[in-house]
């Protein structure tokens, strides 16, 4: 028996999705006090922004 993968079409480009993720992560980090969790969110934000620029 062959397992079939579910395919779906993305409605937004990768750049748009990464930019939106970076925006939401930055907003989430802005309400946190300084600390490890905030730094991790900011790191993920930078990674998403870098990914959006790399694929452009």
C-alpha positions, 0 to 999 in steps of 0.5 A: 500500500502506498501512502499518499501525501497531501498537497496544497497550494500556498496562497502567499509566497515564501517571502510574504509568509516569512515577513509576516512571521517576523512581524508577529514575532517582533510584536510578541517579543516587544511585550516581554521583559528582557531575558532569554525568551525575548532573545530567542524570539528576536533571533527567530525574527532575524532568521525569518527576515534573513530568509525572506531576503535570501529568497528574493 
